[in-house]
Structures are given as structure tokens and as C-alpha cells.
Amino acid sequence: MIPKVDVILEREEIQKLIEKHGRSTVTDLIRTQLDRVRNEISSCGIEAQAQERIDAIVPDILEAADRFYTLNMRPVINGTGTILHTNLGRSPVSEEHAERIKEIVTGYCNLEYDLEAGERGERYSHFEDLLCRITGAEAALAVNNNAAAVLLILSTFPKGSEAIVSRGELVEVGGRFRIPEVMEQGGMVLHEVGTTNKTHPSDYEKAIGENTRVLMKVHTSNYRIVGFTEEVSRAELTELAHRNGIAFVEDLGSGVLVDLEKYGLSHEPTVQESVRAGVDVVCFSGDKLLGGPQAGIIVGRKKYIDQMKKNQLLRAIRIDKFSAAALELVLREYLDEEQAVNKIPVLRMISRGALEVKTEAGELLGMLEARNLNAEITAEPCESQIGGGALPLERIASTAIVIKSLGMTTAALEKALRSAKVPVICRVVNDRILLDARTLFRGDFAVIADELEDILS
Ligand SMILES: *Cc1c(COP(=O)(O)O)cnc(C)c1O
């Protein structure tokens, strides 16, 4: 009773599908669907049920085609209140920058071409001077991400030589990226010193031997050790490293270029502070608190950066043209701090006042109330967080739209929002849906209202 592929291909709805997407993929979709029905029917003893499955073949194929031809990677609405949400792509690019990136990548560009000399140029040239000007460093470089930056730095020192790290700084970043393991991969021998809570200058000093090439400091960006603690200052480590003729390297993790204290957050060490303290090589992420593209940025002494530029590994982890274009654009904003805070989406979200967020939440609430949804909807105070393994203890006062459906469970509503055409990712707290207005864009409001109306009516 199962129809043949040829018969299904003749159906009008299927013909329309073929016009749009071509014959071969549609035929594949039909075959897959028929195989599934054949399997299901062979284990189904009731004829009426089998008939139902067969009748549903064409609608099922259309649905499968709809799923197949919807792009997998797509925009989502971030209602979680976590600003640097690693699972949601960390930092968004501004419209203005996206327009410019589009101009660059839709044609050819001078990625590695020196327009003045008319010969091969360096892809780092587009942002090296900017990085030096902003951070005060002698030279700079960028690679695929900060994990790659750490790997490149360590593998630039002789294989088997030692790097000294405090036991309080042996960080695991998300995705099982662990400092001790990266060291091994980079060919350096890890020499741990001190204890989890306290490390003294003498711990480093005693550990320095003939084979030591690096003192390494890792910013514990995603956790805090509080209480009876002590770490060695950058100034002391610089002095110690230079007295012994070795390099002082710092993995800053997030890497901020503006002092966030001005915007009500706790102090996060800036890249400028590290450079000023005399750290030889500093690396940090492009898409954490910097608010730029995925990248690992390395700044520091020219001597070391030049060695890294000659390292074979660099070729495998170099920054691509999309990110290089985005990085130059974002760094340019930092030439004027006020401009950076207003124009870089991540910094804008962090620095927006609680009152401004509350007013916008009120606007969204008004739009939802006008739709007569079958739910209790209120605006309530909540707390946003930075995310992306930065400032783990920080909470920013914000306002959430809180939804309790009267006709469906909270779990079902959460799933429906997540499965909507533009998926809305939210938090569930005390059996209610929370949409934190701090991470919503203005353009999200109408989409949320339309989708909630679809789901709740
Ligand atoms: C986040 C982080 C990294 C990894 O950076 P990615 O850009 O995600 O590769 C490395 N070290 C520290 C301390 C970090 O916080």
C-alpha cells in the first residue's frame, strides 16, 4: 500500500518543492521518509494505524523538507541576561560594523597586500598599530582565539624548558581547556609553585633554575579565591623575571581595554595595566569583554612577537579575514572610550543603567499586555551577569518580563519559545519564564510579542 517514489514525485505539492530545491535532494527526502514508514508499519499490527501512517506520507515529507531547508545556524533572541553567552555566540557585531565587513568580504580586499609598496603585506598590519596605541605595547598579533594564543606563546619557547605557574592559577576554561594541558601541548614543562590560596615571591624565586624560560600568570577570570589569600603582584614578577633574564607572560583571559569600575562593575585588570607593569607578553580574547570577533590577541615586546610571527604554528591558527576586518573596526572605536562604550554592543549592554533597562522592559510589557495573552505577565527586578568566564561574581541590576502561562506548563512554554521561528532563549525561575531585558535588542520586542501570541492563544 505504500506508494512508489515516482507516484509521490508527481504530486503537485512535491512538484513545487522540486521547482524550488531541485529533484535529487527532494527524491532523497522522499526515500528516507518511505523507509521510515516501511519500518514503522512492519512492526505495527493494526491495519488502521498503518493506513494512517501511509496517508500522512506527503505532509510528513513536506514537513521534513521544511526542516531540512531551514538554515541550521540562525539568529536567536537572548533573554537569559547573560551578556557574553558562549553558547549563543558571545559578543554580537554592531550593524554598522557588519555593513563594513560585508563590503570587505563580498569582494577582494588587501588582507595580505601592502597597497603602498605594491607587494605582499601582513594581515596583522591592519590592527597592530591600533593595538600598540591603545595598550602601550611595542608589537601585537592576533590568532584564531585566546586558547590558540596561549598555545602559540608557549610553543615559541624551547621545547622542554620550564614555565612557572602558581597553584592558584591552574585554570580550566570552558570546553575542558586546561592551562596545565595546554602547557604540555605547547612543549613546556609546568613547574607549579605555592598553594591554592597563597603564593609568595620566594616561591617563584626558589623555583627558577637553569631550564626556566617563563614566569606565567593566568588571570583567574572565571572563579575567585577569597579569604586568606595572597598572590604576587605583576611588578614583583616583572622584576624577578627580568633579573633572571626570562620572560614574564600573562594570560589575561577576558582582556578589557576600559576600566569597568567607571561603569559600576568591580575592577577587572586591563590590558594597559599589564603592559604598564612590564609584562613581556599578554594575551586575551577578542570576543569576551572586548566585544569584538572571536580572536586571541597577543601584545608585548617586539622581540617575542617577532619570534611568534616566525613560528610555523601561527600559520595553522592565524586570524581569518572576517575576524581581521571586525577586529580593526572594533579596535578603532577604542581610540575614544566614550565611543567604544556607546557603539560596541557588549559594552553598551553592560553600561546601560538599571532605569533605562526598566523603561524598555515596560515598553515590552505594554506590547504584550495589548495582545491579551492567556498568561500572567509582569515586569520584575532581576540580575544580569557578564558570562563568558568573566567577572563571575558580578551581578547587574536589571528588569525581567516574567511570564506564567495559564493554559500550558512552564516547561512546554519554554520549549515552544525555543522552537519558535526566531528561537527565544530564556531562564526558568520558580516555575516561571524570565526574559531579562538587558540582553534584548529593540528589534526583538515585536518578534517576542508575535511569537508569544502564536504560542499562547
Ligand atoms: C576564556 C579564556 C581563555 C580562552 O579564550 P578563548 O578566546 O575562548 O579561546 C584562555 N584563558 C583564560 C584565562 C580565559 O578566561
The ligand as a Gaussian input file, in Angstrom:
#p B3LYP/6-31G(d) Opt

LIG

0 1
 C       38.453000      32.419000      28.094000
 C       39.842000      32.164000      28.472000
 C       40.718000      31.513000      27.579000
 C       40.264000      31.019000      26.236000
 O       39.876000      32.060000      25.394000
 P       39.062000      31.740000      24.053000
 O       39.100000      33.054000      23.326000
 O       37.713000      31.305000      24.470000
 O       39.815000      30.684000      23.343000
 C       42.012000      31.293000      27.997000
 N       42.435000      31.687000      29.218000
 C       41.619000      32.320000      30.097000
 C       42.144000      32.716000      31.449000
 C       40.292000      32.582000      29.755000
 O       39.478000      33.204000      30.622000

